[in-house]
Amino acid sequence: MIAVVQRVLQSKVEIEGKVVGEIGKGVNILLGVSKEDEIIDVDKLVDKIVNLRIFEDEKGKMNFSLIDIKGEALVVSQFTLLANLKKGRRPSFENAADPEKAKYLYQEFIKKISTFVPTKTGIFAADMKVYILNDGPVTFILDSKQL
């Protein structure tokens, strides 16, 4: 499972011109699910993201977590994070989980992270417009297999 975690001042998702999810200060999470992912990958990523000290204290040091600042999370499914770009010029998505498994683990991720912080989402498999007001910018790429 791969997550691109961006510290944001605000973020929102629109579908067909309607806002379906919007947050203030917190993190925007683009989440990709691979064929090999299981529920343990969800647990590892959620724990890492909510406890990652990426928010600044009064001295400008990254000392506070998402929980500490009472921030929010916006979670957006992003199967393209699993793209294989080794051959040719067209991405291959052979490593991405099938839609049924990906949706299940995406929903489990949302359930678990929302027990820690207020959480909004996009809509799985929809054509979304994601607006991100980066704070920093501060961006991290997390792979559950490396945690």
N, CA and C atoms as an extended XYZ file, in Angstrom:
441
Properties=species:S:1:pos:R:3:atomname:S:1:resname:S:1:resid:I:1 pbc="F F F"
N         0.858       -1.163        0.000 N   MET     1
C         0.000        0.000        0.000 CA  MET     1
C         0.906        1.227        0.000 C   MET     1
N         0.621        2.135       -0.877 N   ILE     2
C         1.420        3.354       -0.987 CA  ILE     2
C         0.532        4.550       -0.671 C   ILE     2
N         1.096        5.457        0.131 N   ALA     3
C         0.379        6.689        0.461 CA  ALA     3
C         1.288        7.879        0.206 C   ALA     3
N         0.758        8.849       -0.504 N   VAL     4
C         1.417       10.138       -0.629 CA  VAL     4
C         0.701       11.039        0.372 C   VAL     4
N         1.454       11.488        1.368 N   VAL     5
C         0.897       12.274        2.466 CA  VAL     5
C         1.404       13.703        2.335 C   VAL     5
N         0.475       14.631        2.168 N   GLN     6
C         0.835       16.030        2.012 CA  GLN     6
C         0.244       16.844        3.160 C   GLN     6
N         1.107       17.610        3.819 N   ARG     7
C         0.627       18.518        4.859 CA  ARG     7
C        -0.077       19.672        4.158 C   ARG     7
N        -1.317       19.951        4.588 N   VAL     8
C        -2.119       20.962        3.895 CA  VAL     8
C        -2.733       21.963        4.874 C   VAL     8
N        -3.007       23.134        4.337 N   LEU     9
C        -3.796       24.118        5.065 CA  LEU     9
C        -5.268       23.890        4.784 C   LEU     9
N        -5.540       23.378        3.573 N   GLN    10
C        -6.883       22.946        3.208 CA  GLN    10
C        -6.801       22.095        1.961 C   GLN    10
N        -7.810       21.266        1.770 N   SER    11
C        -7.876       20.404        0.599 CA  SER    11
C        -9.328       20.018        0.368 C   SER    11
N        -9.652       19.785       -0.904 N   LYS    12
C       -11.026       19.355       -1.208 CA  LYS    12
C       -11.037       18.506       -2.460 C   LYS    12
N       -12.114       17.740       -2.590 N   VAL    13
C       -12.346       16.903       -3.759 CA  VAL    13
C       -13.681       17.299       -4.364 C   VAL    13
N       -13.673       17.506       -5.683 N   GLU    14
C       -14.898       17.800       -6.421 CA  GLU    14
C       -15.166       16.688       -7.418 C   GLU    14
N       -16.442       16.367       -7.561 N   ILE    15
C       -16.892       15.441       -8.600 CA  ILE    15
C       -18.041       16.124       -9.324 C   ILE    15
N       -17.867       16.279      -10.626 N   GLU    16
C       -18.860       16.954      -11.464 CA  GLU    16
C       -19.245       18.313      -10.882 C   GLU    16
N       -18.250       19.060      -10.414 N   GLY    17
C       -18.464       20.411       -9.912 CA  GLY    17
C       -18.989       20.502       -8.486 C   GLY    17
N       -19.224       19.360       -7.821 N   LYS    18
C       -19.725       19.367       -6.441 CA  LYS    18
C       -18.623       18.932       -5.484 C   LYS    18
N       -18.466       19.670       -4.390 N   VAL    19
C       -17.498       19.292       -3.366 CA  VAL    19
C       -18.059       18.090       -2.601 C   VAL    19
N       -17.288       16.998       -2.586 N   VAL    20
C       -17.728       15.790       -1.878 CA  VAL    20
C       -16.936       15.553       -0.592 C   VAL    20
N       -15.808       16.217       -0.457 N   GLY    21
C       -14.998       16.110        0.745 CA  GLY    21
C       -14.105       17.322        0.858 C   GLY    21
N       -14.014       17.887        2.067 N   GLU    22
C       -13.200       19.091        2.255 CA  GLU    22
C       -12.692       19.142        3.684 C   GLU    22
N       -11.409       19.511        3.819 N   ILE    23
C       -10.810       19.647        5.140 CA  ILE    23
C       -10.060       20.964        5.263 C   ILE    23
N        -9.772       21.324        6.512 N   GLY    24
C        -8.886       22.438        6.804 CA  GLY    24
C        -7.488       21.886        7.048 C   GLY    24
N        -6.826       22.368        8.082 N   LYS    25
C        -5.450       21.970        8.382 CA  LYS    25
C        -5.361       20.478        8.684 C   LYS    25
N        -4.404       19.833        8.026 N   GLY    26
C        -4.230       18.409        8.230 CA  GLY    26
C        -3.408       17.791        7.129 C   GLY    26
N        -3.858       16.623        6.643 N   VAL    27
C        -3.136       15.920        5.587 CA  VAL    27
C        -4.068       15.465        4.475 C   VAL    27
N        -3.563       15.596        3.262 N   ASN    28
C        -4.212       15.000        2.097 CA  ASN    28
C        -3.477       13.693        1.851 C   ASN    28
N        -4.214       12.601        1.749 N   ILE    29
C        -3.611       11.280        1.559 CA  ILE    29
C        -4.107       10.694        0.246 C   ILE    29
N        -3.178       10.490       -0.688 N   LEU    30
C        -3.467        9.770       -1.916 CA  LEU    30
C        -3.074        8.332       -1.635 C   LEU    30
N        -4.009        7.399       -1.782 N   LEU    31
C        -3.802        6.027       -1.338 CA  LEU    31
C        -3.929        5.042       -2.490 C   LEU    31
N        -2.875        4.255       -2.692 N   GLY    32
C        -2.872        3.214       -3.715 CA  GLY    32
C        -2.754        1.843       -3.081 C   GLY    32
N        -3.550        0.898       -3.541 N   VAL    33
C        -3.586       -0.454       -2.985 CA  VAL    33
C        -3.015       -1.433       -4.010 C   VAL    33
N        -2.052       -2.248       -3.557 N   SER    34
C        -1.436       -3.231       -4.450 CA  SER    34
C        -2.074       -4.607       -4.282 C   SER    34
N        -1.768       -5.498       -5.210 N   LYS    35
C        -2.283       -6.877       -5.179 CA  LYS    35
C        -1.911       -7.592       -3.886 C   LYS    35
N        -0.726       -7.302       -3.351 N   GLU    36
C        -0.221       -8.013       -2.175 CA  GLU    36
C        -0.730       -7.451       -0.854 C   GLU    36
N        -1.407       -6.338       -0.860 N   ASP    37
C        -1.802       -5.680        0.386 CA  ASP    37
C        -2.880       -6.449        1.137 C   ASP    37
N        -2.769       -6.360        2.463 N   GLU    38
C        -3.721       -6.976        3.385 CA  GLU    38
C        -4.067       -5.958        4.465 C   GLU    38
N        -4.895       -6.347        5.417 N   ILE    39
C        -5.335       -5.442        6.479 CA  ILE    39
C        -4.161       -4.945        7.326 C   ILE    39
N        -3.102       -5.743        7.461 N   ILE    40
C        -1.919       -5.318        8.222 CA  ILE    40
C        -1.279       -4.079        7.593 C   ILE    40
N        -1.371       -3.968        6.279 N   ASP    41
C        -0.830       -2.797        5.586 CA  ASP    41
C        -1.626       -1.547        5.951 C   ASP    41
N        -2.929       -1.691        6.071 N   VAL    42
C        -3.796       -0.595        6.512 CA  VAL    42
C        -3.374       -0.152        7.905 C   VAL    42
N        -3.234       -1.109        8.819 N   ASP    43
C        -2.877       -0.799       10.207 CA  ASP    43
C        -1.542       -0.062       10.294 C   ASP    43
N        -0.552       -0.546        9.556 N   LYS    44
C         0.782        0.077        9.591 CA  LYS    44
C         0.739        1.510        9.082 C   LYS    44
N         0.050        1.715        7.967 N   LEU    45
C        -0.004        3.066        7.384 CA  LEU    45
C        -0.776        4.036        8.273 C   LEU    45
N        -1.912        3.618        8.774 N   VAL    46
C        -2.705        4.507        9.632 CA  VAL    46
C        -1.892        4.911       10.847 C   VAL    46
N        -1.258        3.942       11.509 N   ASP    47
C        -0.459        4.247       12.691 CA  ASP    47
C         0.655        5.235       12.359 C   ASP    47
N         1.347        5.009       11.269 N   LYS    48
C         2.451        5.889       10.879 CA  LYS    48
C         1.949        7.295       10.570 C   LYS    48
N         0.878        7.395        9.793 N   ILE    49
C         0.392        8.712        9.355 CA  ILE    49
C        -0.116        9.555       10.517 C   ILE    49
N        -0.924        8.992       11.390 N   VAL    50
C        -1.503        9.811       12.467 CA  VAL    50
C        -0.484       10.200       13.519 C   VAL    50
N         0.623        9.446       13.613 N   ASN    51
C         1.648        9.733       14.620 CA  ASN    51
C         2.900       10.402       14.064 C   ASN    51
N         2.970       10.551       12.745 N   LEU    52
C         4.127       11.177       12.111 CA  LEU    52
C         4.229       12.635       12.540 C   LEU    52
N         5.371       13.027       13.061 N   ARG    53
C         5.540       14.401       13.554 CA  ARG    53
C         5.971       15.298       12.399 C   ARG    53
N         4.977       15.832       11.698 N   ILE    54
C         5.246       16.645       10.502 CA  ILE    54
C         4.691       18.061       10.613 C   ILE    54
N         4.146       18.392       11.778 N   PHE    55
C         3.599       19.737       11.986 CA  PHE    55
C         4.513       20.503       12.935 C   PHE    55
N         4.693       21.770       12.640 N   GLU    56
C         5.674       22.586       13.350 CA  GLU    56
C         5.198       23.066       14.712 C   GLU    56
N         6.171       23.135       15.636 N   ASP    57
C         5.914       23.748       16.938 CA  ASP    57
C         6.196       25.240       16.838 C   ASP    57
N         6.181       25.933       17.970 N   GLU    58
C         6.384       27.380       17.977 CA  GLU    58
C         7.790       27.786       17.526 C   GLU    58
N         8.738       26.841       17.510 N   LYS    59
C        10.104       27.128       17.068 CA  LYS    59
C        10.331       26.724       15.614 C   LYS    59
N         9.288       26.246       14.947 N   GLY    60
C         9.408       25.853       13.549 CA  GLY    60
C         9.932       24.437       13.345 C   GLY    60
N        10.059       23.654       14.409 N   LYS    61
C        10.509       22.254       14.299 CA  LYS    61
C         9.307       21.340       14.110 C   LYS    61
N         9.488       20.304       13.321 N   MET    62
C         8.415       19.330       13.122 CA  MET    62
C         8.337       18.440       14.363 C   MET    62
N         7.483       18.824       15.303 N   ASN    63
C         7.356       18.109       16.571 CA  ASN    63
C         5.958       17.598       16.847 C   ASN    63
N         4.984       17.988       16.034 N   PHE    64
C         3.601       17.628       16.322 CA  PHE    64
C         3.033       16.698       15.258 C   PHE    64
N         2.214       15.772       15.719 N   SER    65
C         1.548       14.835       14.820 CA  SER    65
C         0.173       15.368       14.436 C   SER    65
N        -0.471       14.671       13.538 N   LEU    66
C        -1.832       14.990       13.130 CA  LEU    66
C        -2.766       14.942       14.335 C   LEU    66
N        -2.563       13.955       15.196 N   ILE    67
C        -3.375       13.847       16.416 CA  ILE    67
C        -3.116       15.042       17.326 C   ILE    67
N        -1.835       15.391       17.509 N   ASP    68
C        -1.466       16.502       18.397 CA  ASP    68
C        -2.145       17.812       18.011 C   ASP    68
N        -2.203       18.091       16.710 N   ILE    69
C        -2.767       19.374       16.268 CA  ILE    69
C        -4.277       19.307       16.058 C   ILE    69
N        -4.841       18.113       16.306 N   LYS    70
C        -6.272       17.898       16.062 CA  LYS    70
C        -6.621       18.239       14.611 C   LYS    70
N        -5.762       17.751       13.704 N   GLY    71
C        -5.943       17.998       12.282 CA  GLY    71
C        -6.939       17.032       11.658 C   GLY    71
N        -7.139       17.210       10.367 N   GLU    72
C        -8.092       16.401        9.610 CA  GLU    72
C        -7.361       15.644        8.510 C   GLU    72
N        -8.017       14.636        7.963 N   ALA    73
C        -7.460       13.865        6.854 CA  ALA    73
C        -8.459       13.830        5.703 C   ALA    73
N        -7.937       14.005        4.501 N   LEU    74
C        -8.728       13.808        3.286 CA  LEU    74
C        -8.082       12.647        2.548 C   LEU    74
N        -8.828       11.551        2.366 N   VAL    75
C        -8.296       10.336        1.758 CA  VAL    75
C        -8.889       10.166        0.370 C   VAL    75
N        -8.001       10.014       -0.624 N   VAL    76
C        -8.407        9.896       -2.021 CA  VAL    76
C        -7.770        8.644       -2.617 C   VAL    76
N        -8.574        7.776       -3.207 N   SER    77
C        -8.027        6.577       -3.851 CA  SER    77
C        -7.216        6.985       -5.078 C   SER    77
N        -6.086        6.295       -5.289 N   GLN    78
C        -5.163        6.698       -6.358 CA  GLN    78
C        -4.414        5.473       -6.883 C   GLN    78
N        -5.070        4.675       -7.705 N   PHE    79
C        -4.446        3.442       -8.188 CA  PHE    79
C        -3.204        3.708       -9.025 C   PHE    79
N        -3.065        4.892       -9.593 N   THR    80
C        -1.908        5.185      -10.440 CA  THR    80
C        -0.593        5.194       -9.655 C   THR    80
N        -0.670        5.235       -8.321 N   LEU    81
C         0.551        5.141       -7.515 CA  LEU    81
C         1.227        3.780       -7.673 C   LEU    81
N         0.491        2.794       -8.168 N   LEU    82
C         1.032        1.445       -8.356 CA  LEU    82
C         1.510        1.215       -9.777 C   LEU    82
N         1.599        2.251      -10.559 N   ALA    83
C         1.995        2.105      -11.965 CA  ALA    83
C         3.410        1.552      -12.095 C   ALA    83
N         3.583        0.684      -13.083 N   ASN    84
C         4.904        0.197      -13.460 CA  ASN    84
C         5.294        0.988      -14.704 C   ASN    84
N         6.407        1.710      -14.608 N   LEU    85
C         6.834        2.587      -15.698 CA  LEU    85
C         8.153        2.138      -16.323 C   LEU    85
N         8.521        0.876      -16.083 N   LYS    86
C         9.826        0.390      -16.545 CA  LYS    86
C         9.911        0.245      -18.051 C   LYS    86
N         8.853       -0.275      -18.684 N   LYS    87
C         8.902       -0.535      -20.125 CA  LYS    87
C         8.022        0.455      -20.874 C   LYS    87
N         8.497        0.854      -22.019 N   GLY    88
C         7.694        1.681      -22.909 CA  GLY    88
C         7.319        3.021      -22.312 C   GLY    88
N         6.244        3.575      -22.854 N   ARG    89
C         5.817        4.911      -22.432 CA  ARG    89
C         4.422        4.936      -21.847 C   ARG    89
N         3.760        3.803      -21.882 N   ARG    90
C         2.416        3.709      -21.313 CA  ARG    90
C         2.515        2.977      -19.981 C   ARG    90
N         1.969        3.563      -18.914 N   PRO    91
C         2.039        2.895      -17.610 CA  PRO    91
C         1.264        1.580      -17.611 C   PRO    91
N         1.806        0.619      -16.875 N   SER    92
C         1.114       -0.644      -16.645 CA  SER    92
C         0.627       -0.635      -15.207 C   SER    92
N        -0.578       -1.112      -14.982 N   PHE    93
C        -1.147       -1.121      -13.636 CA  PHE    93
C        -1.297       -2.544      -13.113 C   PHE    93
N        -0.423       -3.429      -13.576 N   GLU    94
C        -0.467       -4.834      -13.186 CA  GLU    94
C        -0.276       -5.049      -11.685 C   GLU    94
N         0.360       -4.106      -11.004 N   ASN    95
C         0.611       -4.253       -9.567 CA  ASN    95
C        -0.550       -3.762       -8.704 C   ASN    95
N        -1.477       -3.053       -9.310 N   ALA    96
C        -2.619       -2.526       -8.548 CA  ALA    96
C        -3.591       -3.656       -8.209 C   ALA    96
N        -4.189       -3.553       -7.034 N   ALA    97
C        -5.195       -4.541       -6.618 CA  ALA    97
C        -6.418       -4.442       -7.522 C   ALA    97
N        -7.149       -5.551       -7.646 N   ASP    98
C        -8.391       -5.501       -8.404 CA  ASP    98
C        -9.358       -4.565       -7.669 C   ASP    98
N       -10.310       -3.969       -8.371 N   PRO    99
C       -11.179       -2.959       -7.770 CA  PRO    99
C       -11.897       -3.399       -6.488 C   PRO    99
N       -12.332       -4.644       -6.428 N   GLU   100
C       -13.056       -5.108       -5.241 CA  GLU   100
C       -12.154       -5.099       -4.000 C   GLU   100
N       -10.964       -5.645       -4.141 N   LYS   101
C       -10.019       -5.671       -3.021 CA  LYS   101
C        -9.564       -4.257       -2.666 C   LYS   101
N        -9.270       -3.460       -3.677 N   ALA   102
C        -8.804       -2.092       -3.438 CA  ALA   102
C        -9.859       -1.277       -2.695 C   ALA   102
N       -11.107       -1.416       -3.097 N   LYS   103
C       -12.182       -0.675       -2.441 CA  LYS   103
C       -12.327       -1.107       -0.987 C   LYS   103
N       -12.257       -2.408       -0.749 N   TYR   104
C       -12.372       -2.920        0.611 CA  TYR   104
C       -11.263       -2.345        1.504 C   TYR   104
N       -10.008       -2.411        1.052 N   LEU   105
C        -8.904       -1.914        1.874 CA  LEU   105
C        -8.927       -0.391        2.000 C   LEU   105
N        -9.351        0.302        0.960 N   TYR   106
C        -9.532        1.759        1.015 CA  TYR   106
C       -10.561        2.109        2.093 C   TYR   106
N       -11.674        1.408        2.111 N   GLN   107
C       -12.720        1.668        3.109 CA  GLN   107
C       -12.248        1.324        4.516 C   GLN   107
N       -11.467        0.265        4.655 N   GLU   108
C       -10.910       -0.099        5.963 CA  GLU   108
C        -9.937        0.976        6.447 C   GLU   108
N        -9.139        1.490        5.523 N   PHE   109
C        -8.212        2.572        5.861 CA  PHE   109
C        -8.990        3.774        6.399 C   PHE   109
N       -10.051        4.141        5.710 N   ILE   110
C       -10.881        5.286        6.128 CA  ILE   110
C       -11.491        5.029        7.505 C   ILE   110
N       -12.029        3.832        7.715 N   LYS   111
C       -12.621        3.489        9.019 CA  LYS   111
C       -11.607        3.651       10.135 C   LYS   111
N       -10.404        3.134        9.912 N   LYS   112
C        -9.385        3.145       10.967 CA  LYS   112
C        -8.826        4.537       11.216 C   LYS   112
N        -8.542        5.286       10.171 N   ILE   113
C        -7.968        6.613       10.407 CA  ILE   113
C        -8.999        7.546       11.037 C   ILE   113
N       -10.276        7.326       10.718 N   SER   114
C       -11.322        8.193       11.273 CA  SER   114
C       -11.554        7.953       12.763 C   SER   114
N       -10.990        6.880       13.321 N   THR   115
C       -11.067        6.689       14.774 CA  THR   115
C       -10.077        7.603       15.492 C   THR   115
N        -9.123        8.168       14.747 N   PHE   116
C        -8.115        9.054       15.322 CA  PHE   116
C        -8.348       10.526       15.007 C   PHE   116
N        -8.766       10.820       13.771 N   VAL   117
C        -8.927       12.209       13.324 CA  VAL   117
C       -10.161       12.328       12.436 C   VAL   117
N       -10.766       13.521       12.396 N   PRO   118
C       -11.876       13.720       11.460 CA  PRO   118
C       -11.390       13.450       10.032 C   PRO   118
N       -12.174       12.693        9.289 N   THR   119
C       -11.737       12.224        7.974 CA  THR   119
C       -12.825       12.447        6.935 C   THR   119
N       -12.401       12.973        5.789 N   LYS   120
C       -13.274       13.130        4.631 CA  LYS   120
C       -12.655       12.327        3.496 C   LYS   120
N       -13.440       12.097        2.446 N   THR   121
C       -12.954       11.258        1.343 CA  THR   121
C       -13.421       11.776       -0.004 C   THR   121
N       -12.795       11.196       -1.008 N   GLY   122
C       -13.327       11.295       -2.351 CA  GLY   122
C       -14.294       10.129       -2.518 C   GLY   122
N       -14.581        9.770       -3.753 N   ILE   123
C       -15.433        8.611       -4.027 CA  ILE   123
C       -14.611        7.624       -4.843 C   ILE   123
N       -14.532        6.404       -4.350 N   PHE   124
C       -13.712        5.378       -4.976 CA  PHE   124
C       -14.072        5.236       -6.455 C   PHE   124
N       -13.052        5.248       -7.298 N   ALA   125
C       -13.144        5.033       -8.751 CA  ALA   125
C       -13.839        6.160       -9.510 C   ALA   125
N       -14.127        7.261       -8.843 N   ALA   126
C       -14.755        8.392       -9.541 CA  ALA   126
C       -13.682        9.246      -10.216 C   ALA   126
N       -14.103       10.026      -11.193 N   ASP   127
C       -13.230       11.021      -11.810 CA  ASP   127
C       -13.287       12.255      -10.928 C   ASP   127
N       -12.200       12.497      -10.196 N   MET   128
C       -12.192       13.557       -9.178 CA  MET   128
C       -11.238       14.681       -9.543 C   MET   128
N       -11.568       15.845       -9.074 N   LYS   129
C       -10.670       16.999       -9.115 CA  LYS   129
C       -10.255       17.244       -7.673 C   LYS   129
N        -8.937       17.177       -7.422 N   VAL   130
C        -8.427       17.313       -6.064 CA  VAL   130
C        -7.681       18.633       -5.969 C   VAL   130
N        -8.094       19.450       -5.014 N   TYR   131
C        -7.472       20.742       -4.769 CA  TYR   131
C        -6.691       20.655       -3.471 C   TYR   131
N        -5.401       21.005       -3.556 N   ILE   132
C        -4.522       20.861       -2.410 CA  ILE   132
C        -3.786       22.178       -2.186 C   ILE   132
N        -3.966       22.757       -1.001 N   LEU   133
C        -3.182       23.926       -0.613 CA  LEU   133
C        -2.093       23.410        0.318 C   LEU   133
N        -0.936       23.070       -0.289 N   ASN   134
C         0.182       22.516        0.468 CA  ASN   134
C         0.654       23.493        1.525 C   ASN   134
N         1.091       22.946        2.641 N   ASP   135
C         1.669       23.735        3.721 CA  ASP   135
C         3.144       23.387        3.777 C   ASP   135
N         3.973       24.234        3.245 N   GLY   136
C         5.421       23.999        3.248 CA  GLY   136
C         6.050       24.267        1.889 C   GLY   136
N         5.889       23.439        0.917 N   PRO   137
C         5.173       22.161        0.898 CA  PRO   137
C         5.924       21.078        1.667 C   PRO   137
N         5.165       20.212        2.302 N   VAL   138
C         5.698       19.062        3.025 CA  VAL   138
C         4.972       17.835        2.490 C   VAL   138
N         5.714       16.929        1.852 N   THR   139
C         5.129       15.742        1.225 CA  THR   139
C         5.993       14.523        1.514 C   THR   139
N         5.346       13.414        1.869 N   PHE   140
C         6.035       12.158        2.147 CA  PHE   140
C         5.384       11.027        1.359 C   PHE   140
N         6.216       10.087        0.910 N   ILE   141
C         5.717        8.888        0.250 CA  ILE   141
C         5.989        7.718        1.186 C   ILE   141
N         4.918        7.029        1.579 N   LEU   142
C         5.028        5.905        2.500 CA  LEU   142
C         4.604        4.616        1.792 C   LEU   142
N         5.403        3.583        1.970 N   ASP   143
C         5.105        2.262        1.433 CA  ASP   143
C         4.958        1.325        2.622 C   ASP   143
N         3.791        0.731        2.785 N   SER   144
C         3.533       -0.130        3.947 CA  SER   144
C         4.508       -1.307        4.022 C   SER   144
N         5.045       -1.722        2.909 N   LYS   145
C         5.988       -2.849        2.892 CA  LYS   145
C         7.351       -2.451        3.453 C   LYS   145
N         7.583       -1.139        3.578 N   GLN   146
C         8.859       -0.654        4.115 CA  GLN   146
C         8.731       -0.108        5.530 C   GLN   146
N         7.561       -0.265        6.150 N   LEU   147
C         7.358        0.237        7.513 CA  LEU   147
C         7.537       -0.883        8.525 C   LEU   147
